[in-house]
Amino acid sequence: MGDTKETLKQIATDAVQRSGVQSMTIRDLGSAVGIKSSSVMYHFQSKKGLIREIAEDYIAAVFDQLHDIRERKPLARDRLLGLVGIFERMLEQDRMCLCGVLAADAQELDEATRELVEGFFDQLERWVAEVLQEQEGVDLARNQARREARVILAGLEGALLLDKSEGTPKRLAAVKSWIAGSVGG
């Protein structure tokens, strides 16, 4: 049963990242793994419960990647370029940031999932702000670093959305180039 649940979550995550919350139906999930809709509901109780679980998994995976980036890359610029790389891989796979999609479809979420999504962006902004403050030779106040982190994340989320719709990575490439030229070591 554990494998079926994980498979269902993978299929649901893929559908939501590619086409939004409305694109993912319990019936389609069941069909994809050869079980009835009621069996899908057994695992998650509701579509909103499923969405909450895939959000939790996604958030954990992103922060695992960021932890790895922090461990492997000593320079602030390289850490932020590692974050850009996460977005580039999503675009290569024709996907959006799951939490970005969920934020856009907030009316489809329960309160707990909305809080998870808000918490994801808050935590991601803090991570970026901390990286910005670690630049050599740059004395950046915490509130200024947080504002710059918001701009970077808005740029990444917006670039991913627009590049996905056009099928070209030109905006993500621009964000990457800006970071490479603007952020120090």
Secondary structure, 3 states (H helix, E strand, C coil): CHHHHHHHHHHHHHHHHHHCHHHCCHHHHHHHHCCCHHHHHHHHCCHHHHHHHHHHHHHHHHHHHHHHHHHHCCCHHHHHHHHHHHHHHHHHCCCCCHHHHHHHCHHHCCHHHHHHHHHHHHHHHHHHHHHHHCCCCCCCCHHHHHHHHHHHHHHHHHHHHHHHHHCCCHHHHHHHHHHHHHCCC
